[in-house]
Amino acid sequence: MKLNSSHPPIYLPEKEQNSVLRLGLENCNKEDWIYTAQDLPIFHRHKINSGQSLKEKCYQTLPESVPAQIEFHELLLQHLLRVDKLGYKLDGSRLVHEPSKLSWELGDKQLWLASLWIEEDICLLEKKNDNYVMTAASVCSPSNWRLEQKIGASVDTIHVPVPGYAEILSSRVNRFLGGINSNKVMMRFNWSIQTGNELSWRDDQTEATTQQSNPTENLYWRIERQTFIRLPQTGAIVFAIKIFLHSFDSLRQIEGFEQSISKLLARLPDSEKHYKGLISQPLVSVLKPMIGKD
């Protein structure tokens, strides 16, 4: 499923950024935990289609995650009904999103079913033997990673592919996760550059589409809005990921965008460019002229 985000970009390139190895955390108003669903019909159709054809690649749980799934289901439902601007209401035993006219029968309290109500992908992290482990996840829009290889893994293991993570970020991330409480939402942004605007960005699923596209006409700025909150009863951490996709053609109209992109790319170490896929074809032919450009 393809996306051109309706909302203007909420995060743009930082020309002074010189590494992807940073937390970049900020406080998030609790009422803004779940993002206003302007593109919910697209995400909903994408999740339904993914669930029908690729369920094992986008939904995974461990048996011990059931209490956290139930608690997340209840917390999310209360939040959606409490925050008026989100546009949800109950109609008998159905949850209705009034702006989109989508509705869902309230039944089993599974993570998968609750994830269909919102645009965000959801991961549940639970503490085991001093490590936070992914025990359940509904991820239909991965940014080039494979859920079936991450379920049951610790946060440190999940981030093994990130160059320098163990040395620079591991202890800071684990301290941060340990300090999250249920009364506060924390937020950060992550970015990528991809060819095409497929929501599910996995090399094993999108390679053919990428090869057929013209990268000079099909470059997209991919934003992840990541939020963290702790469930008060089970202690599980809810890690929510909201994807935005904006074409470079539209972003070039924003003053300073190309300059910020070029400075960002020039400052990143080669190991991080490689991790982000910025020095491999087909992106390199488009991005290389920008590096070092004033």
N, C-alpha and C positions, 0 to 999 in steps of 0.2 A: 504494500500500500504506500502511495506517495503522499507527501505532505508539503504544502506551502503555507507556513503558519499565518493565521489571520492576524495575530497580535504582532505589533512592531517588535523588533529585537530588544530583549531585556538585558542582553549582555553583548558587548562589542569587544573587538580585540584591544588588548592593553599593550600599547607600544613599548612600555617600560618593562613588561614581563620578560624575564630571562630564563625561566624554567617552569616546567609543568609540575615540579615537585614542591608543591605548597598546598596548604589546606585552604586558605582564603575564606575562612568561616565568617559568617555574620549572623546576627540575630534575625529571626523571622517572626513577625507578628503571628500569634497562634491562629488567628482567623484566616491567615494567608497560607496555612500549611498546605492545603490542597488548592491548586491554581484554578482560577476561573476558567471553566471549560468552554472555550469558544470554538474549538475544533472537535468536540466530543464525538459527533457522528463518524468522523474519519477514524479516530482512535478506536471507537467501539467496533466498527466494521472490521478494522484491522485485527483486533483481538479475537473477534469471533472467527474470522477466516483462519487466523493462526491456530486457534484452538482446535479447529476442525481438521487441519492438514498437518500441523507440526506441534501437537500438544506436548510431546516429550521434550521439545526444544525450547518451549516457552513457559512451561509450568512444571515445577519440581518441588516435592516436599519430603521431609523426613517424618516418620511417625510421631516423634516426640514434639513436633511443631503444632499439633492440634490445639492445645490450649492457647497458644499465641495467635493462631489463626482466628479462633473464636473471639478473643479479646480485640484483635484488630478489626474484625467485622463489626463488632458492637461500637467501638470507638469511632470508626469511620462513619457509620450510619448516623450516630449522634451528631457528629461534626457537620455532615452535609445538611442535616435538617435544621441545625442551629444557626448556621451562617446564611443569612437571607440572600446575599449577593450571588451565592452559588446556584440558586434556582431549583433546589430539590424540595419535594414534599411527599408525604405519604397519601396514598389513595387506597384505603382498605389495607390489603396485604401487599400492595405494590409500592415500590419506590419510583417516583416520577421525576425526571429532569425536565422542567417545564420549557426552557428555551428550545431544546432539541426534540421534545415530545417522546424521548426514549423512556422506557419503563422496564422494571425488573420485578419479578415475583420474589418476595423475601422467603428464602427457604434455608437450605443448609448453610452454615456459617463457615464457608470455605474461603480461603484467600483468593482463589481463582474467580469465584462468583463476585466477591466484593470488588475485585480489581476491574470488573467490567463497568462499574459505575463511574469511573474516573479516567482521565487521560494518563495519569501516572502509571508507570511500572512500579512494583513493590517487591522489596526483599525484606525478609525478617532475619535478624541476627540475634543469636542467643549465646550466652556465655557457657563455655564448656572447658573445664580444666584451664582456667585463666586465659582462654582465647575466645574471641567472638567468632561464631561459626554461622554460615548461612544455612538455616534449617528449612526455609520455605521461600519460594520466589515465583512471581508471575512477571515475566520479562518478555514482552513481545516486540520491543524496540531496542535491542541491544546495540551498543556502539562498538561493534567488532569484537565481541567476546561470546563465549558459548556457555550458556547456563548449565547444560548437562555435565560440563566439566568442572563447574564451580560448586554445585550443591554439596553440602556437607564439609566444605573446605573452610579453613580459618581465613580471616581477613588478610593476614600476612601471606598465606598461600595464594589467595585470589590475586594478589598484587605482585606475584613473582615476575610477570613479564615487564613490569614498570622499571626502567633502568634507575638504579640508585634508591629505590623505595626502601629496601631493608636498612640501608645505612642512614638515610636522611629522614624518612617519614614514619617508619614503622612504630617507634616508641611514641611519637606524638599522636598518631592516629589511635593507638590503643589507649592512651591516656584520655584522649577526647571521648572515645566511645564509653569508657568507664565513667566519665563525668556527666554524661547526658542524663537529664531528668525529665519527668513526665509533664512538668509545667512549662517547659521551654522548647521551642522549635529552633534548630540551627539550620543554616542554609549555606550552600556554596554553589559555584558554577564550574562546569567543565566544558571544554570546547574541542571540536574536531573539524576537519575540512574533508568533505567527501564529494565524489562525483555522483551525480544523481541525488534524488531526494526520497529514497526508500526509507521508511521508518525502521524496518529491520535491516540493520547494516551488519551483515556477516559475510565474510569472504566466500564461504561455502554456499551461500544462497544468492548473492548479488554479483558474483564475478562476471557472469555472462552479460548481465545488464550493463555493468561498468565498461566491459570491453566494447560493447556496441555503441556506447554513448560518445559524444564529442566533448571531451573535458573542457575545452575552451568555452563551450556554451552551456555547460551543465555542472558548474561548481557551486557547492552549497556550504554555508556556515552552519554547523550543527552545534546546538547548545543543549547541555544537560543542566536543568535546575534540580539540584539534589537537596533533599531535606531529611532531617533526622529528628526523631522523637522517641522517647521510651514509653512502652506500655507499662502502666503502674502496677498491675497485678503479676504478670508473668516476668516482667523485667526485660522482655525482648525489645530490641531497637527496630523501629520501622524506618527503613531507608527507601525513600520515594524518589523516582527519577522521572522528570517531565521533559520531553523532547520538543525542541523547536528547530525548524529548518527554514533557512532564508537563502535565497539565491544571491550569488555574488552580483548578478546584474542589478538586483534591487538595492543591494547594500552600497554599491558604488555611488549611488545618489546621495549617500550620507557623507557630509564633508569630513575628510580626514580618514575615511575607512581604509582606502588603499594604502595610505601612508602608515597607518597603524599596523595593518597586516604585514607590510614589507619589513617594518622594524621588528615586529614580533618574530617573524621567520628568521631574520638575520641574527637575532640574539639567542635563539634556542640552540643548545648543544646538538651535535650530530646524532648522538645516541637517542636523544628525545625526539628529534625529527624522524628518526627511523621508527621509533615506537609509535609515533603518531601517523606513520605511513606517508610522510611528507616528502620522502626522497625516493619513492618508488613510482613506477609508471602506473596509471597515466597522469597522476597529479604533478610529477616533477616537471613535465613540459610546460605546464601552466604556471606553477609557483616559482620556478627558478628565476624567471626574469624579475620577479617582485623582490627577491632577497637582496638586501643592500640598496634598494631603490629609495631615493630621498622623497 
